[in-house]
Amino acid sequence: MSAVMQHHSDSDSGFKQQVANSFSAASQSYMQGARLQQQVALDALALLAKTQSGHLLDLGCGPGWLHPRFAEHCSSFTAVDLSAGMLKKAAEAVLAQRYLQADAQQLPLADGSVDTVFSSLMLQWCAKPAAVFAEIERVLAPGAKVVITTLVDGTLTELAQAFASLDTYPHVSRFFAVDAVKQAALTAKAIHWQFELRRYPLYYPDVQSLARELKLLGANQVAGRRNGLTGKGYWQQLAQAYEIHRTMLGLPASYQVLIISGVKHGS
């Protein structure tokens, strides 16, 4: 097994390519491990009004499993993802008006061309959240709605603690702090924002099951492999360290999700 994941500190093209490649490689297995992604996306979608008019932008669409549900929230939609593999998987359903491989920090869309922006658990993979919020502000039409979810600091804290008891390597992502994401959003001044922090606990029979789920999602490949940390003995030690967190439901893995919603001011 590789290290789980490690957050980036810059926006170089090398990291973007690594993210795109990792999620492309996971495009076929993704839904087998996407329990959290499904829960969060459905909660976020419930925040959008039901309407059969307007154009929606799915920013970071992944394999497109949610796309059949968009019919209740728009008349057409555009699917965007950085990963060619994810976009290809999503396009198999032929539901979107367009499928665009693009960086959320630089969208190939016209100003004011979108009536709704939906983005679930994509923002944490962007080095510059403020740039993403600026693009969302630009492409939204006046009066349009946006709903975004992102993982924030405190995610996988139990796993991080277990790793920390064994060595000092940063195995688990250090996601942006809640306040940092809020400040990035507030730079898009034409949008009135609301924020809600929710904790999503998932449970596993053992730490290997958690690691396998992260691998199915492609998240584990975003970090480079660390020599000497993949042996059977190491993972036995990790499993033992994780046991202090066990509950009647199993070993918990907590995900901290910031749900961000907003409306762009009218013209």
SEVOVO-892152 format. One record per residue (C-alpha): residue number from 1; residue in three letters; y negated, x negated, z negated. Coordinates in steps of 0.02 Angstrom, whole numbers, plus 32768, in hexadecimal, padded with zeros to 4 digits. Each point is the difference from the previous one (the first is absolute). Example, Ala and Ser with C-alpha at 12.3 -4.5 7.8 and 13.67 -1.06 7.14 Angstrom:
  num  residuo     Y     X     Z
    1      ALA  80E1  7D99  7E7A
    2      SER  7F54  7FBB  8021
END
This chain:
  num  residuo     Y     X     Z
    1      MET  8000  8000  8000
    2      SER  7F50  7FC6  8020
    3      ALA  7F6E  800B  7F89
    4      VAL  7FC6  80B4  7FF8
    5      MET  7F4F  7FF7  8043
    6      GLN  7F60  7FA2  7FE6
    7      HIS  7F54  8044  8023
    8      HIS  7F8A  7FA6  8075
    9      SER  7F55  7FBD  7FDA
   10      ASP  7FBA  7FF0  80B0
   11      SER  8002  805C  80A4
   12      ASP  803E  7F79  8077
   13      SER  805D  8036  809A
   14      GLY  809D  7FA8  7FC3
   15      PHE  8011  8074  7F6C
   16      LYS  7FDF  809B  806A
   17      GLN  8087  7FC7  8077
   18      GLN  8077  7FE4  7F6F
   19      VAL  7FE1  80B0  7FBF
   20      ALA  8016  804A  80AE
   21      ASN  80A1  7FA1  801E
   22      SER  8048  802B  7F55
   23      PHE  7FE6  80BA  8015
   24      SER  8039  7FFC  80B5
   25      ALA  80A4  7FB3  7FC6
   26      ALA  8012  808B  7F7F
   27      SER  7FD5  808F  8076
   28      GLN  80B5  803B  8010
   29      SER  802D  7FF2  7F47
   30      TYR  7F59  8035  7FB6
   31      MET  8027  80B7  7FDD
   32      GLN  809D  7FD2  7F9F
   33      GLY  7F93  7FB2  7F7B
   34      ALA  7F60  8065  800F
   35      ARG  8010  806F  7F66
   36      LEU  7F55  7FCF  7FBC
   37      GLN  7FAE  8008  80AB
   38      GLN  803D  80B2  801B
   39      GLN  7FC8  803D  7F55
   40      VAL  7F53  7FB3  8010
   41      ALA  7FE2  8038  80B3
   42      LEU  8031  80B4  7FDC
   43      ASP  7F8E  8004  7F67
   44      ALA  7F72  7FBB  806A
   45      LEU  801F  8079  808F
   46      ALA  7FF2  8091  7F85
   47      LEU  7F4A  7FCF  7FE8
   48      LEU  7FD7  802A  80B5
   49      ALA  7FD0  80B0  8031
   50      LYS  8078  805E  8070
   51      THR  7FB0  8017  80A9
   52      GLN  803C  7FF9  80B3
   53      SER  7F5E  7FB7  8043
   54      GLY  7FB5  7F53  800B
   55      HIS  8041  7F52  8021
   56      LEU  8058  7F9C  7F77
   57      LEU  8015  7F43  7FF3
   58      ASP  809F  7FC3  7FAA
   59      LEU  7FCE  7F51  7FCD
   60      GLY  809A  7F96  7FDE
   61      CYS  8079  8082  8041
   62      GLY  80A1  7F9F  7FE0
   63      PRO  809A  804E  8052
   64      GLY  7FA9  80A8  8010
   65      TRP  8072  8068  7F91
   66      LEU  7F6C  8067  7FC5
   67      HIS  7FC0  802C  80AD
   68      PRO  8055  80AA  8013
   69      ARG  7F9C  803B  7F69
   70      PHE  7F58  7FD7  8050
   71      ALA  800B  809F  8069
   72      GLU  7FC2  805D  7F64
   73      HIS  7F66  7F91  7FF0
   74      CYS  7FBD  7FDF  80B0
   75      SER  8011  802C  80B7
   76      SER  8023  7F4C  8036
   77      PHE  800F  7F55  7FB2
   78      THR  7FFC  7F46  8025
   79      ALA  807E  7F8B  7FAD
   80      VAL  7FCA  7F4D  7FDA
   81      ASP  8066  7F72  7FB8
   82      LEU  7FF6  7F42  7FFF
   83      SER  80BC  7FF6  8018
   84      ALA  8042  8014  80B1
   85      GLY  80AD  802A  7FBE
   86      MET  7FC1  808A  7F8E
   87      LEU  7F94  8047  808C
   88      LYS  8094  8000  8078
   89      LYS  8069  805D  7F81
   90      ALA  7F76  8080  7FE3
   91      ALA  7FE7  8019  80BB
   92      GLU  80B4  8038  8017
   93      ALA  7FCD  80AD  7FC3
   94      VAL  7F74  800C  8081
   95      LEU  7F91  8066  7F8C
   96      ALA  7F5E  7F9E  7FFD
   97      GLN  7F7C  8008  8088
   98      ARG  7FF8  7F42  7FFA
   99      TYR  8061  7F72  7FAD
  100      LEU  7F91  7F68  7FE7
  101      GLN  8031  7F55  7FBE
  102      ALA  7F62  7FCA  7FA7
  103      ASP  7FB6  7FB1  7F65
  104      ALA  7FB7  807E  7F86
  105      GLN  7F6E  7F89  7FE8
  106      GLN  7FD1  800E  80B8
  107      LEU  8031  80A7  804C
  108      PRO  7FF8  801E  80BC
  109      LEU  7FB6  80AD  7FE7
  110      ALA  7F56  8049  8029
  111      ASP  7F7E  8027  7F7A
  112      GLY  8011  80AF  7FB7
  113      SER  809E  8025  8063
  114      VAL  8072  8034  7F70
  115      ASP  7FFE  809E  7F96
  116      THR  807C  7FC4  7F7D
  117      VAL  803E  7F54  7FCA
  118      PHE  80A8  7FF6  7FA6
  119      SER  8042  7F5B  7FC2
  120      SER  808D  7FEB  7F81
  121      LEU  8033  7F5A  7FB2
  122      MET  7FB6  7F94  8089
  123      LEU  7F5E  7FC1  7FB3
  124      GLN  8056  7F86  7F89
  125      TRP  8036  7F97  8095
  126      CYS  7F4B  7FE8  803B
  127      ALA  7FA3  7F66  7FC5
  128      LYS  7F56  8053  800A
  129      PRO  8004  80B6  7FC5
  130      ALA  7F44  8011  8018
  131      ALA  8018  7FDF  80BA
  132      VAL  8080  808C  8009
  133      PHE  7F8D  8079  7FA6
  134      ALA  7F72  7FD0  8076
  135      GLU  806D  8028  8096
  136      ILE  8035  80A6  7FB5
  137      GLU  7F4A  802A  7FE2
  138      ARG  7FD7  7FD3  80B4
  139      VAL  8088  8065  8056
  140      LEU  7FF0  809C  7F93
  141      ALA  7F97  808F  8041
  142      PRO  7F7C  804C  7F8B
  143      GLY  8052  8075  7F84
  144      ALA  80AB  7FB2  801F
  145      LYS  8082  7FE0  7F77
  146      VAL  805F  7F62  7FD1
  147      VAL  8095  7FE9  7F8C
  148      ILE  8041  7F51  7FDA
  149      THR  8084  7FC0  7F88
  150      THR  801B  7F4B  7FCF
  151      LEU  8064  7F9C  7F84
  152      VAL  7F94  7FAC  7F7C
  153      ASP  8010  7F83  7F73
  154      GLY  8089  802E  7F85
  155      THR  8080  8028  8086
  156      LEU  80B0  7FBF  7FDA
  157      THR  7FC4  7FC1  7F58
  158      GLU  80B1  8007  7FB6
  159      LEU  8043  7F93  808C
  160      ALA  7F6E  7F87  7FEF
  161      GLN  8021  7FF0  7F45
  162      ALA  80B8  7FDC  801E
  163      PHE  7FD7  7F78  8080
  164      ALA  7F7B  7FB7  7F8C
  165      SER  8082  7FE6  7F78
  166      LEU  805E  7F8C  8077
  167      ASP  7F7B  7F9A  805B
  168      THR  7F48  7FFB  802E
  169      TYR  800D  802B  80B9
  170      PRO  7F9E  809D  8036
  171      HIS  8095  8061  8043
  172      VAL  7FAE  80AB  7FFB
  173      SER  7F61  8030  805B
  174      ARG  7F5D  7FFA  7FA3
  175      PHE  7FB3  8099  804E
  176      PHE  7F46  8020  7FFA
  177      ALA  7FBB  8042  7F5C
  178      VAL  7FCE  80B8  7FFE
  179      ASP  7F48  7FD4  7FE9
  180      ALA  8004  7F88  8093
  181      VAL  8044  8088  8073
  182      LYS  7F80  807D  7FC0
  183      GLN  7F72  7F86  801F
  184      ALA  8041  7FE0  80B0
  185      ALA  8003  80BB  8023
  186      LEU  7F51  8019  7FBC
  187      THR  7FBB  7F88  8082
  188      ALA  8020  808E  807C
  189      LYS  7F69  805F  7FC3
  190      ALA  800A  808F  807D
  191      ILE  809E  803F  7FAA
  192      HIS  8005  805A  7F59
  193      TRP  8099  7FB8  7FA9
  194      GLN  8077  803D  7F79
  195      PHE  8085  7F96  7FAC
  196      GLU  809F  8029  7FA1
  197      LEU  807C  7F82  7FB7
  198      ARG  80B5  8039  7FF6
  199      ARG  809A  7FA6  7FBF
  200      TYR  80A0  8019  8061
  201      PRO  809B  7FC4  7FA3
  202      LEU  80A2  7FE8  8060
  203      TYR  80A6  7FD9  7FAC
  204      TYR  8090  7F90  8033
  205      PRO  80AE  7FDC  7FBB
  206      ASP  7FDD  7F44  8008
  207      VAL  7F81  7F82  803E
  208      GLN  8067  7FDC  809B
  209      SER  7FE8  80B5  8037
  210      LEU  7F44  7FED  7FF0
  211      ALA  8004  7F5F  8063
  212      ARG  8068  8051  8089
  213      GLU  7F85  8090  800D
  214      LEU  7F6D  7F88  8012
  215      LYS  8062  7FA4  8087
  216      LEU  801E  80A2  8061
  217      LEU  7F44  801D  7FFF
  218      GLY  7FD9  7F52  8041
  219      ALA  7F8D  7FDE  7F6C
  220      ASN  806B  7F72  7FC0
  221      GLN  7FE6  7F9C  809E
  222      VAL  7F43  7FF6  7FF1
  223      ALA  8015  7F6F  7F87
  224      GLY  804F  7F5E  8035
  225      ARG  80AB  7FD4  7FBC
  226      ARG  8002  7F8B  7F6C
  227      ASN  808D  7F82  7FFC
  228      GLY  806B  8004  7F64
  229      LEU  7FD5  80B3  7FD3
  230      THR  8084  805A  8064
  231      GLY  80A0  7FCF  7FA7
  232      LYS  8076  8073  7FA3
  233      GLY  7FD7  7FB1  7F58
  234      TYR  7F47  801D  8015
  235      TRP  8018  80B9  8026
  236      GLN  8075  8013  7F6D
  237      GLN  7F75  7FBA  7F91
  238      LEU  7F83  8076  804F
  239      ALA  8072  8095  7FE3
  240      GLN  8012  7FD0  7F4A
  241      ALA  7F43  7FEF  7FEC
  242      TYR  7FE4  80AA  8050
  243      GLU  8078  8058  7F88
  244      ILE  7F7B  800F  7F78
  245      HIS  7FAC  8085  806D
  246      ARG  809C  806D  8017
  247      THR  7FF0  80B9  7FD8
  248      MET  8079  8092  8005
  249      LEU  7FD0  8015  80B7
  250      GLY  8022  7F4A  802C
  251      LEU  7F92  7F69  801F
  252      PRO  7F4E  8038  8024
  253      ALA  7F8F  7FBA  8087
  254      SER  7F4F  8040  7FEC
  255      TYR  7F8B  8012  8093
  256      GLN  7F46  8017  7FE0
  257      VAL  7FB4  8065  808F
  258      LEU  7F47  801E  801A
  259      ILE  7FE2  80A2  8060
  260      ILE  7F58  7FF9  8057
  261      SER  7FB3  8098  8054
  262      GLY  7F57  801B  804D
  263      VAL  7F93  8067  8073
  264      LYS  7F83  7FB4  8077
  265      HIS  7F50  8043  7FEC
  266      GLY  7FC7  8079  8085
  267      SER  7F85  7FCB  8087
END
